Amino acid sequence: MKRSIIFLAVLLLSVGVAVLWWKNGGRAQNPADKNSQIFVVARGDGVREIANNLKIKGLIKDPVIFFLQTKRLGLDRDLEAGDFRLSPSMSLYDIIQNLTHGTLDIWVTIPEGIRAEEIASILKRDIPSYKPDWRETLATREGYLFPDTYLIPRDADLNLVMSLLTNNFANKYNGVNAEKTGLSQKEIVTIASLVEREAKFAQDRPLVASVILNRLDLGMKLDIDATVQYALGYAPDEKRWWKKDLTIDDLNIKSPYNTYKNPGLPPSPISNPGLSSIMAVINPSKTNYLFYISDKSGHLHFAKTIEEHNANIQKYGL
């Protein structure tokens, strides 16, 4: 009987301690501290990482309770990436609610090699202040909208977005030794935009750059599918930009961007290249290659002569 009473007392004490721990963990870290601070949730941060960072910043009492509460409320998958204005005087529940819909800035990722209209679609999806006229203005800076992950204010206007992307491009470009090429910035970025669309794998990019430069030196047409895809624009049948299955009629499209019909470079970049493609143009492979084809896996195979090129076509089943 004594043992039962002792066991029951210990059990009740443990439950009481647990209840106090739970209630205390849900209270504000410091109700008297009304000062707010900006708390950043990086894209990809998990619940545990967010909880630990909140504790380090002095915004919550217990990261374990934060973790358990978000799970209990079913909000663990609703936590957003971005900037949040939080205060130690906020309860745990209020902090969780803020982290699910109170972001000041939004993380936006611009992938390498997409065109301005695709960037506009990403901004339309992610930025509440987006307006339809952004699309046309972004297109005027094709090639210079640097692909990267940005923290953009949810109320940003177009000027701010353009500045973020183009200033990032300028900073990256100014860090490379482009002068040694003898090419203008526009030429480098235009070639890089072709390389970005043509080379799926990083090791192929300097080789594709060498083919383009070799052909330009010889006055050969570039015959690059990506320029035709750019000229065609959105393919409604495929519901995508960059039409996949080009026809003979497509290759004959009348456009200054069609490098099957016009010698030299297209008038301007056809995509927004990343630093790897820009560097491939600045430091191309030294080759005599004039041709390449892609196999089914996206790897490229290069040739110096039309005979070698035709052999590659036979070998890789193009």
ZILIN-V673896 format. One record per pair of residues at least 4 apart in sequence whose C-alpha atoms are under 6 Angstrom apart, sorted by the first residue. I is the first residue (numbers start at 1). J is the second residue. D is the distance in whole Angstrom. If there is no record, write none. Layout:
# ZILIN-V673896
I&J&D, I&J&D
This chain:
# ZILIN-V673896
3&7&6, 20&24&6, 21&25&6, 25&61&5, 25&62&6, 26&92&5, 27&91&5, 28&89&5, 28&90&5, 28&91&4, 29&59&6, 29&60&5, 29&61&5, 29&88&5, 30&88&5, 30&89&5, 31&89&4, 33&88&6, 33&89&5, 34&89&6, 35&87&6, 36&86&5, 36&87&4, 37&85&6, 37&86&6, 38&84&5, 38&85&5, 39&83&6, 39&84&5, 40&82&6, 40&83&5, 41&81&5, 41&82&5, 42&81&5, 43&81&5, 45&49&6, 51&63&5, 52&63&6, 54&59&5, 54&60&6, 55&59&6, 55&60&5, 59&88&5, 65&69&6, 70&74&6, 70&75&5, 70&76&5, 71&76&5, 78&100&5, 79&99&5, 79&100&5, 80&99&6, 80&100&5, 82&103&6, 82&105&5, 82&106&5, 82&107&6, 83&103&5, 83&104&5, 83&105&5, 84&103&5, 84&104&6, 90&94&6, 98&102&4, 104&153&6, 105&151&6, 105&152&5, 105&153&4, 105&154&5, 106&151&5, 106&152&5, 107&150&6, 107&151&5, 108&149&6, 108&150&5, 109&148&6, 109&149&4, 110&147&5, 110&148&5, 111&147&5, 112&147&5, 112&273&6, 112&274&5, 113&196&5, 113&197&6, 113&271&5, 113&272&5, 113&273&5, 114&271&5, 114&272&6, 115&271&4, 116&138&6, 116&139&5, 116&142&6, 117&135&6, 120&135&5, 123&127&5, 124&130&5, 127&154&6, 128&154&6, 129&155&5, 143&269&5, 143&271&5, 143&272&4, 144&166&6, 144&169&6, 145&165&5, 145&166&5, 145&272&6, 146&165&5, 146&169&5, 147&274&6, 158&162&6, 162&166&6, 163&167&6, 169&173&6, 170&174&6, 178&282&6, 183&187&6, 186&190&6, 188&192&6, 190&268&6, 190&269&4, 192&273&6, 192&277&5, 192&278&5, 193&269&6, 193&270&6, 193&271&5, 193&272&6, 193&273&5, 195&199&6, 196&273&6, 196&277&6, 199&204&6, 199&205&6, 205&280&6, 206&280&4, 206&284&4, 206&285&5, 207&285&5, 209&281&5, 209&284&6, 210&214&6, 210&284&5, 210&285&6, 211&289&5, 211&290&5, 215&220&5, 216&220&6, 221&263&4, 222&259&5, 223&259&5, 223&260&4, 227&257&6, 227&258&6, 228&258&5, 229&242&5, 229&243&6, 231&257&6, 234&240&6, 234&241&4, 235&239&6, 235&240&5, 235&241&6, 235&243&6, 246&250&6, 257&266&5, 279&283&6, 280&284&5, 288&304&6, 289&303&5, 289&304&4, 290&304&5, 291&302&6, 291&303&5, 292&301&5, 292&302&4, 293&300&5, 293&301&5, 294&298&5, 294&299&5, 294&300&4, 295&299&6, 295&316&6, 303&308&5, 303&309&5, 312&316&6, 313&317&6, 313&318&5
